[in-house]
């Protein structure tokens, strides 16, 4: 990331004012968010900034902020607000799932329909500008693909741990740097004329998108949600192959191939294999070790399903209305004639 974004409310304003300075006690800040916390710009950006200190850090921000107690206390308050909203939208079941049924329960979530399909729209109708916007949205996660799920590795044992490592090894290129999936996505961005620098478009990415990434960070960083991060990954893999085929086809329809489509084509193949490993060996293996963890696994999948549906609806709704799905900025151009201007 080369620069910090603009604040979007009182909390992110305090963070962006204080973080470039020497680590120390944060001033107290009241949390005053909208009635839709899962898409609240201030909440989601503030959480994203706090979590980013555990990934690649923030430009001009001392790495010691990562474990500053006052910042962790603020992050805890933000997480509590985010988690309460998630649990309100997707209640956590208090029952257990039969050991042999976890993959079937995940399949039922994967087969839910939430209205018009974003991947079908991109395959058949999306303009180049809309595809660029889609890639900018996805960059918030894809440029660090797999990293949030990797936090679960030391929290697992036996077959679930081996299954997770099997999946992650592929995500990181199987030892070949040029096949790291995050780098493949960067090449796709570059191929269509976008800036592939990590975090380059954070200024433009709305809260409804940041929430999908914050969910992974929340689940990955907290051991108590190890079942949920496994369920998140399982559903992620189970619902990936067909959409990625469509995304690749959409790019080819617009005249692109090679680096522009390699990321998506690779996921068509890789995630078809990962699907069974994630649902049967990872999620199923966890339930066999601890039947009480089934509810958490399914909640992680359901939370992903809920946030991704809201994100897709946001993109499609904006495009149907003839407007950008990104936040407006006076200083960003996505290339190809698409410029986002303030107002």
GUFI-462899 format. One record per residue (C-alpha): x, y, z; residue number from 1; residue in three letters. Coordinates in nm, 2 decimals, padded with zeros to 4 digits. Layout:
REC   east  north     up   n res
REC      X      Y      Z NUM Ala
...
***
This chain:
REC   east  north     up   n res
REC  00.00  00.00  00.00   1 Unk
REC  00.15  00.33 -00.10   2 Unk
REC -00.08  00.58  00.07   3 Unk
REC -00.34  00.59  00.34   4 Unk
REC -00.71  00.64  00.24   5 Unk
REC -00.93  00.93  00.34   6 Unk
REC -01.14  00.89  00.66   7 Unk
REC -01.50  00.80  00.63   8 Unk
REC -01.62  00.90  00.98   9 Unk
REC -01.51  00.98  01.33  10 Unk
REC -01.34  00.65  01.41  11 Unk
REC -01.14  00.62  01.09  12 Unk
REC -01.06  01.00  01.12  13 Unk
REC -00.90  00.94  01.46  14 Unk
REC -00.71  00.63  01.33  15 Unk
REC -00.57  00.80  01.03  16 Unk
REC -00.47  01.10  01.23  17 Unk
REC -00.29  00.91  01.50  18 Unk
REC -00.14  00.60  01.33  19 Unk
REC  00.13  00.79  01.14  20 Unk
REC  00.27  00.91  01.48  21 Unk
REC  00.47  00.73  01.75  22 Unk
REC  00.27  00.44  01.90  23 Unk
REC  00.10  00.54  02.22  24 Unk
REC -00.24  00.56  02.38  25 Unk
REC -00.53  00.63  02.14  26 Unk
REC -00.78  00.90  02.24  27 Unk
REC -01.12  00.76  02.33  28 Unk
REC -01.36  00.77  02.05  29 Unk
REC -01.74  00.72  02.05  30 Unk
REC -01.87  00.46  01.81  31 Unk
REC -02.15  00.62  01.62  32 Unk
REC -02.23  00.41  01.32  33 Unk
REC -02.53  00.38  01.09  34 Unk
REC -02.82  00.13  01.13  35 Unk
REC -02.65 -00.09  00.87  36 Unk
REC -02.31 -00.18  01.03  37 Unk
REC -02.24 -00.45  00.78  38 Unk
REC -02.20 -00.18  00.52  39 Unk
REC -02.11  00.11  00.74  40 Unk
REC -01.82  00.30  00.57  41 Unk
REC -01.66  00.42  00.90  42 Unk
REC -01.68  00.08  01.08  43 Unk
REC -01.56 -00.13  00.79  44 Unk
REC -01.27  00.10  00.69  45 Unk
REC -01.16  00.13  01.06  46 Unk
REC -01.17 -00.25  01.11  47 Unk
REC -00.99 -00.30  00.78  48 Unk
REC -00.71 -00.06  00.89  49 Unk
REC -00.67 -00.23  01.22  50 Unk
REC -00.65 -00.57  01.06  51 Unk
REC -00.41 -00.46  00.79  52 Unk
REC -00.15 -00.41  01.06  53 Unk
REC -00.15 -00.79  01.09  54 Unk
REC -00.10 -00.84  00.71  55 Unk
REC  00.15 -00.61  00.53  56 Unk
REC  00.12 -00.30  00.75  57 Unk
REC  00.02  00.05  00.66  58 Unk
REC  00.23  00.31  00.48  59 Unk
REC  00.41  00.54  00.72  60 Unk
REC  00.28  00.35  01.02  61 Unk
REC  00.51  00.21  01.28  62 Unk
REC  00.48 -00.17  01.30  63 Unk
REC  00.47 -00.15  01.68  64 Unk
REC  00.11 -00.03  01.64  65 Unk
REC  00.01 -00.39  01.57  66 Unk
REC  00.02 -00.48  01.93  67 Unk
REC -00.05 -00.14  02.10  68 Unk
REC -00.30 -00.22  02.38  69 Unk
REC -00.51  00.09  02.32  70 Unk
REC -00.55  00.01  01.95  71 Unk
REC -00.64 -00.35  02.03  72 Unk
REC -00.90 -00.22  02.28  73 Unk
REC -01.05 -00.01  02.00  74 Unk
REC -01.04 -00.30  01.76  75 Unk
REC -01.22 -00.52  02.01  76 Unk
REC -01.51 -00.26  02.03  77 Unk
REC -01.53 -00.25  01.65  78 Unk
REC -01.52 -00.63  01.63  79 Unk
REC -01.80 -00.65  01.89  80 Unk
REC -02.02 -00.42  01.68  81 Unk
REC -01.94 -00.61  01.36  82 Unk
REC -01.99 -00.95  01.52  83 Unk
REC -02.33 -00.85  01.68  84 Unk
REC -02.45 -00.74  01.34  85 Unk
REC -02.34 -01.07  01.18  86 Unk
REC -02.50 -01.28  01.44  87 Unk
REC -02.82 -01.07  01.40  88 Unk
REC -02.82 -01.13  01.03  89 Unk
REC -02.71 -01.49  01.05  90 Unk
REC -02.80 -01.65  01.39  91 Unk
REC -02.57 -01.91  01.52  92 Unk
REC -02.74 -02.25  01.56  93 Unk
REC -02.73 -02.40  01.91  94 Unk
REC -02.77 -02.75  01.78  95 Unk
REC -02.51 -03.00  01.65  96 Unk
REC -02.48 -03.13  01.30  97 Unk
REC -02.46 -03.51  01.25  98 Unk
REC -02.10 -03.61  01.18  99 Unk
REC -02.18 -03.75  00.84 100 Unk
REC -02.40 -03.46  00.73 101 Unk
REC -02.17 -03.15  00.74 102 Unk
REC -02.08 -03.17  00.37 103 Unk
REC -02.44 -03.20  00.28 104 Unk
REC -02.53 -02.90  00.50 105 Unk
REC -02.25 -02.70  00.33 106 Unk
REC -02.38 -02.81 -00.01 107 Unk
REC -02.73 -02.68  00.08 108 Unk
REC -02.58 -02.34  00.16 109 Unk
REC -02.38 -02.34 -00.16 110 Unk
REC -02.69 -02.41 -00.37 111 Unk
REC -02.89 -02.12 -00.23 112 Unk
REC -03.00 -01.86 -00.49 113 Unk
REC -03.00 -01.49 -00.41 114 Unk
REC -03.15 -01.33 -00.72 115 Unk
REC -02.95 -01.23 -01.04 116 Unk
REC -02.61 -01.38 -01.07 117 Unk
REC -02.31 -01.15 -01.07 118 Unk
REC -02.09 -01.40 -01.26 119 Unk
REC -02.35 -01.45 -01.53 120 Unk
REC -02.39 -01.08 -01.57 121 Unk
REC -02.01 -01.04 -01.62 122 Unk
REC -02.00 -01.33 -01.86 123 Unk
REC -02.28 -01.20 -02.08 124 Unk
REC -02.33 -00.83 -02.03 125 Unk
REC -02.07 -00.64 -01.83 126 Unk
REC -01.88 -00.35 -02.00 127 Unk
REC -01.51 -00.33 -01.97 128 Unk
REC -01.55 -00.05 -01.71 129 Unk
REC -01.77 -00.27 -01.50 130 Unk
REC -01.53 -00.56 -01.52 131 Unk
REC -01.25 -00.32 -01.41 132 Unk
REC -01.47 -00.22 -01.11 133 Unk
REC -01.53 -00.58 -01.03 134 Unk
REC -01.15 -00.64 -01.02 135 Unk
REC -01.10 -00.34 -00.80 136 Unk
REC -01.35 -00.47 -00.55 137 Unk
REC -01.20 -00.82 -00.55 138 Unk
REC -00.85 -00.68 -00.51 139 Unk
REC -00.92 -00.61 -00.14 140 Unk
REC -00.90 -00.98 -00.08 141 Unk
REC -00.74 -01.14 -00.39 142 Unk
REC -00.41 -00.96 -00.35 143 Unk
REC -00.37 -01.14 -00.02 144 Unk
REC -00.56 -01.45 -00.12 145 Unk
REC -00.54 -01.73  00.13 146 Unk
REC -00.37 -01.53  00.41 147 Unk
REC -00.67 -01.50  00.64 148 Unk
REC -00.74 -01.88  00.62 149 Unk
REC -00.37 -01.96  00.69 150 Unk
REC -00.41 -01.83  01.05 151 Unk
REC -00.62 -02.15  01.12 152 Unk
REC -00.32 -02.38  01.04 153 Unk
REC -00.17 -02.38  01.40 154 Unk
REC -00.52 -02.42  01.55 155 Unk
REC -00.59 -02.75  01.38 156 Unk
REC -00.46 -03.10  01.42 157 Unk
REC -00.46 -03.43  01.22 158 Unk
REC -00.65 -03.47  00.90 159 Unk
REC -00.82 -03.12  00.91 160 Unk
REC -00.48 -02.96  00.94 161 Unk
REC -00.34 -03.16  00.65 162 Unk
REC -00.64 -03.08  00.44 163 Unk
REC -00.60 -02.71  00.50 164 Unk
REC -00.23 -02.72  00.42 165 Unk
REC -00.31 -02.91  00.10 166 Unk
REC -00.55 -02.63 -00.01 167 Unk
REC -00.32 -02.35  00.10 168 Unk
REC -00.02 -02.50 -00.08 169 Unk
REC -00.20 -02.47 -00.41 170 Unk
REC -00.31 -02.11 -00.32 171 Unk
REC  00.06 -02.02 -00.27 172 Unk
REC  00.17 -02.17 -00.60 173 Unk
REC  00.29 -02.51 -00.48 174 Unk
REC  00.64 -02.36 -00.42 175 Unk
REC  00.64 -02.17 -00.75 176 Unk
REC  00.62 -01.80 -00.69 177 Unk
REC  00.49 -01.73 -01.04 178 Unk
REC  00.18 -01.94 -00.96 179 Unk
REC  00.09 -01.77 -00.63 180 Unk
REC -00.28 -01.70 -00.68 181 Unk
REC -00.25 -01.34 -00.54 182 Unk
REC  00.02 -01.27 -00.80 183 Unk
REC -00.20 -01.42 -01.07 184 Unk
REC -00.47 -01.18 -00.98 185 Unk
REC -00.22 -00.89 -00.99 186 Unk
REC -00.13 -01.00 -01.34 187 Unk
REC -00.50 -01.00 -01.44 188 Unk
REC -00.54 -00.64 -01.31 189 Unk
REC -00.23 -00.53 -01.49 190 Unk
REC -00.35 -00.69 -01.81 191 Unk
REC -00.67 -00.48 -01.82 192 Unk
REC -00.49 -00.16 -01.74 193 Unk
REC -00.53 -00.14 -01.36 194 Unk
REC -00.28 -00.06 -01.09 195 Unk
REC -00.19 -00.40 -00.93 196 Unk
REC -00.01 -00.24 -00.63 197 Unk
REC -00.14 -00.39 -00.31 198 Unk
REC -00.40 -00.16 -00.16 199 Unk
REC -00.39  00.09 -00.45 200 Unk
REC -00.76  00.13 -00.47 201 Unk
REC -00.86  00.12 -00.10 202 Unk
REC -00.98  00.48 -00.13 203 Unk
REC -01.25  00.36 -00.37 204 Unk
REC -01.36  00.03 -00.22 205 Unk
REC -01.69  00.06 -00.03 206 Unk
REC -01.78 -00.08  00.31 207 Unk
REC -02.00 -00.36  00.17 208 Unk
REC -01.69 -00.50  00.01 209 Unk
REC -01.45 -00.44  00.30 210 Unk
REC -01.70 -00.63  00.52 211 Unk
REC -01.64 -00.95  00.31 212 Unk
REC -01.26 -00.92  00.39 213 Unk
REC -01.31 -00.82  00.75 214 Unk
REC -01.51 -01.13  00.80 215 Unk
REC -01.22 -01.35  00.70 216 Unk
REC -00.98 -01.15  00.93 217 Unk
REC -01.22 -01.17  01.22 218 Unk
REC -01.26 -01.55  01.19 219 Unk
REC -00.90 -01.62  01.11 220 Unk
REC -00.75 -01.41  01.40 221 Unk
REC -00.97 -01.56  01.67 222 Unk
REC -00.92 -01.92  01.78 223 Unk
REC -01.28 -01.94  01.91 224 Unk
REC -01.39 -01.90  01.54 225 Unk
REC -01.16 -02.18  01.40 226 Unk
REC -01.46 -02.38  01.30 227 Unk
REC -01.62 -02.07  01.13 228 Unk
REC -01.30 -02.00  00.92 229 Unk
REC -01.30 -02.36  00.81 230 Unk
REC -01.66 -02.34  00.71 231 Unk
REC -01.59 -02.01  00.53 232 Unk
REC -01.31 -02.17  00.33 233 Unk
REC -01.52 -02.47  00.25 234 Unk
REC -01.80 -02.27  00.11 235 Unk
REC -01.55 -02.04 -00.07 236 Unk
REC -01.41 -02.34 -00.25 237 Unk
REC -01.75 -02.51 -00.32 238 Unk
REC -01.88 -02.20 -00.49 239 Unk
REC -01.58 -02.09 -00.69 240 Unk
REC -01.53 -02.30 -01.00 241 Unk
REC -01.85 -02.20 -01.20 242 Unk
REC -01.83 -01.83 -01.12 243 Unk
REC -01.46 -01.82 -01.21 244 Unk
REC -01.53 -01.99 -01.54 245 Unk
REC -01.79 -01.72 -01.61 246 Unk
REC -01.55 -01.44 -01.51 247 Unk
REC -01.29 -01.57 -01.75 248 Unk
REC -01.55 -01.60 -02.03 249 Unk
REC -01.65 -01.24 -01.97 250 Unk
REC -01.30 -01.12 -02.01 251 Unk
REC -01.26 -01.33 -02.33 252 Unk
REC -01.59 -01.18 -02.46 253 Unk
REC -01.42 -00.84 -02.42 254 Unk
REC -01.11 -00.94 -02.61 255 Unk
REC -00.88 -01.04 -02.33 256 Unk
REC -00.69 -01.37 -02.27 257 Unk
REC -00.35 -01.47 -02.13 258 Unk
REC -00.27 -01.30 -01.80 259 Unk
REC -00.61 -01.14 -01.79 260 Unk
REC -00.79 -01.48 -01.77 261 Unk
REC -00.52 -01.71 -01.62 262 Unk
REC -00.63 -01.64 -01.26 263 Unk
REC -00.99 -01.73 -01.32 264 Unk
REC -00.90 -02.03 -01.54 265 Unk
REC -00.67 -02.16 -01.27 266 Unk
REC -00.94 -02.15 -01.01 267 Unk
REC -01.18 -02.34 -01.23 268 Unk
REC -00.95 -02.64 -01.21 269 Unk
REC -00.80 -02.59 -00.86 270 Unk
REC -01.12 -02.52 -00.67 271 Unk
REC -01.29 -02.82 -00.83 272 Unk
REC -01.03 -03.03 -00.65 273 Unk
REC -01.03 -02.82 -00.33 274 Unk
REC -01.41 -02.85 -00.30 275 Unk
REC -01.41 -03.20 -00.16 276 Unk
REC -01.09 -03.16  00.04 277 Unk
REC -01.25 -02.85  00.21 278 Unk
REC -01.60 -02.99  00.27 279 Unk
REC -01.51 -03.36  00.35 280 Unk
REC -01.16 -03.36  00.49 281 Unk
REC -01.14 -03.01  00.65 282 Unk
REC -01.49 -02.94  00.77 283 Unk
REC -01.60 -03.30  00.80 284 Unk
REC -01.27 -03.39  00.97 285 Unk
REC -01.32 -03.11  01.23 286 Unk
REC -01.67 -03.24  01.31 287 Unk
REC -01.54 -03.59  01.35 288 Unk
REC -01.29 -03.46  01.60 289 Unk
REC -01.54 -03.24  01.78 290 Unk
REC -01.91 -03.28  01.70 291 Unk
REC -01.99 -02.95  01.88 292 Unk
REC -01.80 -02.74  01.63 293 Unk
REC -02.05 -02.81  01.35 294 Unk
REC -02.26 -02.51  01.43 295 Unk
REC -01.96 -02.28  01.40 296 Unk
REC -01.86 -02.43  01.07 297 Unk
REC -02.20 -02.37  00.92 298 Unk
REC -02.22 -02.02  01.06 299 Unk
REC -01.89 -01.93  00.90 300 Unk
REC -02.03 -02.05  00.56 301 Unk
REC -02.36 -01.88  00.62 302 Unk
REC -02.19 -01.55  00.71 303 Unk
REC -01.99 -01.56  00.39 304 Unk
REC -02.30 -01.64  00.19 305 Unk
REC -02.49 -01.35  00.34 306 Unk
REC -02.21 -01.09  00.29 307 Unk
REC -02.13 -01.20 -00.06 308 Unk
REC -02.49 -01.18 -00.16 309 Unk
REC -02.51 -00.82 -00.03 310 Unk
REC -02.19 -00.74 -00.21 311 Unk
REC -02.31 -00.88 -00.54 312 Unk
REC -02.65 -00.71 -00.51 313 Unk
REC -02.47 -00.38 -00.45 314 Unk
REC -02.26 -00.42 -00.77 315 Unk
REC -02.56 -00.53 -00.99 316 Unk
REC -02.79 -00.26 -00.84 317 Unk
REC -02.54  00.02 -00.91 318 Unk
REC -02.47 -00.10 -01.27 319 Unk
REC -02.84 -00.14 -01.35 320 Unk
REC -02.89  00.22 -01.23 321 Unk
REC -02.61  00.33 -01.46 322 Unk
REC -02.37  00.44 -01.19 323 Unk
REC -02.04  00.32 -01.05 324 Unk
REC -02.03  00.06 -00.77 325 Unk
REC -01.72  00.22 -00.62 326 Unk
REC -01.68  00.52 -00.40 327 Unk
REC -01.61  00.84 -00.58 328 Unk
REC -01.27  01.01 -00.57 329 Unk
REC -01.13  01.32 -00.75 330 Unk
REC -00.79  01.15 -00.78 331 Unk
REC -00.84  00.81 -00.93 332 Unk
REC -00.88  00.68 -01.29 333 Unk
REC -00.93  00.32 -01.36 334 Unk
REC -00.79  00.35 -01.72 335 Unk
REC -00.97  00.29 -02.05 336 Unk
REC -01.15  00.62 -02.02 337 Unk
REC -01.32  00.55 -01.68 338 Unk
REC -01.26  00.82 -01.43 339 Unk
REC -01.43  00.85 -01.10 340 Unk
REC -01.49  01.21 -01.00 341 Unk
REC -01.61  01.36 -00.68 342 Unk
REC -01.98  01.47 -00.66 343 Unk
***
